Amino acid sequence: MAAQAAESVKTVKIPDDIEYRAIGDAFGLLIACGGLLPGAMVSQRSLEYWLEDIVPLLLIMVMGFRLMRNLMATMLAVQNAPPPQPARQVVQPEAAAMAQLPEVPGYTTEQVLEEVARRIEAKRAAAAH
């Protein structure tokens, strides 16, 4: 019984670029509607001229059908998609050691005064020559 139930389940294959197809079909539908505007039905304001505008009408029907099919497939894909996982960055221990700043040596007050005095004496000696 379970095998029959598994066989009766339909799987729907959804292409990876389904969003782009839906957007393309929407633009195609807009272009087809734009082709209908300068037609005889709109200019004469009568549905009796539908045969003269058959090409834009067929394009509107085809593009409308494709748009609805792609929108339904997109909604199905979004509904069944797993929630996005936050990106985790793994830092290697070697890279972490390289990224750390070196430890700042602590100087005492006497060491600082001695270094300043030495530099001043070196500058005086260089200026005297």
C-alpha positions as CSV (number, residue, x, y, z in Angstrom):
1,M,0.0,0.0,0.0
2,A,2.8,2.4,0.9
3,A,4.6,1.6,-2.4
4,Q,1.4,2.6,-4.3
5,A,1.2,5.9,-2.4
6,A,4.9,6.6,-3.2
7,E,4.3,5.9,-6.9
8,S,1.2,8.2,-7.0
9,V,3.2,11.2,-5.6
10,K,4.0,13.7,-8.4
11,T,7.3,15.4,-8.3
12,V,7.5,18.8,-10.0
13,K,10.8,19.8,-11.5
14,I,11.4,23.6,-11.1
15,P,14.1,25.2,-13.2
16,D,16.8,27.2,-11.4
17,D,16.0,30.4,-13.4
18,I,12.2,30.4,-12.8
19,E,12.2,34.0,-11.5
20,Y,13.9,35.2,-14.7
21,R,11.4,33.4,-16.8
22,A,8.5,34.9,-14.9
23,I,9.9,38.4,-15.3
24,G,10.5,37.7,-19.0
25,D,7.0,36.6,-19.5
26,A,5.7,39.6,-17.7
27,F,7.6,41.9,-20.1
28,G,6.4,39.8,-23.1
29,L,2.8,40.3,-21.9
30,L,3.4,44.0,-21.7
31,I,4.9,44.1,-25.2
32,A,1.9,42.1,-26.6
33,C,-0.5,44.5,-24.9
34,G,1.5,47.3,-26.5
35,G,1.0,45.7,-29.9
36,L,-2.7,45.5,-29.3
37,L,-3.1,49.3,-28.6
38,P,-2.5,50.5,-32.2
39,G,-4.8,47.7,-33.5
40,A,-8.1,48.0,-35.2
41,M,-10.1,47.0,-32.1
42,V,-8.8,49.9,-30.0
43,S,-8.8,52.5,-32.8
44,Q,-12.4,51.5,-33.9
45,R,-13.6,50.9,-30.3
46,S,-15.3,47.7,-31.3
47,L,-14.8,44.0,-30.7
48,E,-16.0,43.2,-34.2
49,Y,-12.4,43.8,-35.5
50,W,-10.9,41.0,-33.4
51,L,-9.8,39.1,-36.5
52,E,-7.6,41.9,-37.6
53,D,-5.9,41.9,-34.2
54,I,-5.5,38.1,-34.0
55,V,-1.7,38.1,-33.7
56,P,-1.5,40.4,-30.6
57,L,-4.5,38.6,-29.1
58,L,-2.8,35.2,-29.5
59,L,0.5,36.6,-28.1
60,I,-1.4,37.9,-25.1
61,M,-3.0,34.6,-24.5
62,V,0.2,32.6,-24.8
63,M,2.3,35.0,-22.7
64,G,-0.5,35.2,-20.1
65,F,-0.7,31.4,-19.8
66,R,3.1,31.2,-19.5
67,L,3.2,33.9,-16.9
68,M,0.6,32.3,-14.8
69,R,2.3,28.9,-15.0
70,N,5.7,30.4,-14.1
71,L,4.2,32.4,-11.2
72,M,2.6,29.2,-9.8
73,A,5.9,27.3,-10.1
74,T,7.7,30.2,-8.4
75,M,5.3,30.2,-5.5
76,L,5.6,26.4,-5.2
77,A,9.4,26.7,-5.2
78,V,9.4,29.4,-2.6
79,Q,6.9,27.5,-0.4
80,N,9.0,24.3,-0.5
81,A,12.4,25.9,-0.2
82,P,14.4,25.3,3.0
83,P,15.0,28.4,5.1
84,P,18.3,30.1,4.4
85,Q,21.2,29.2,6.6
86,P,23.4,31.9,8.0
87,A,26.9,31.9,6.5
88,R,29.5,30.7,8.9
89,Q,33.1,31.7,8.4
90,V,35.6,29.2,9.5
91,V,39.0,30.8,10.4
92,Q,42.0,28.5,10.2
93,P,44.4,28.6,13.2
94,E,47.3,29.6,10.9
95,A,45.3,32.5,9.5
96,A,44.2,33.5,12.9
97,A,47.8,33.6,14.1
98,M,48.8,35.8,11.1
99,A,45.8,38.2,11.7
100,Q,46.7,39.0,15.3
101,L,48.5,42.2,16.2
102,P,51.9,41.8,17.9
103,E,51.9,42.5,21.6
104,V,52.9,46.1,22.4
105,P,55.9,46.2,24.7
106,G,55.4,48.1,27.9
107,Y,58.0,50.8,28.5
108,T,58.7,52.2,31.9
109,T,59.0,56.0,32.5
110,E,62.8,55.7,32.9
111,Q,63.2,53.8,29.6
112,V,61.2,56.5,27.7
113,L,63.2,59.3,29.2
114,E,66.5,57.6,28.4
115,E,65.4,57.0,24.8
116,V,64.3,60.6,24.4
117,A,67.6,61.9,25.8
118,R,69.6,59.6,23.5
119,R,67.7,60.9,20.5
120,I,68.2,64.5,21.5
121,E,71.9,64.0,21.9
122,A,72.1,62.2,18.6
123,K,70.4,65.2,16.8
124,R,72.7,67.7,18.5
125,A,75.7,65.7,17.4
126,A,74.4,65.5,13.9
127,A,73.7,69.3,13.8
128,A,77.2,70.1,15.2
129,H,78.9,68.3,12.3
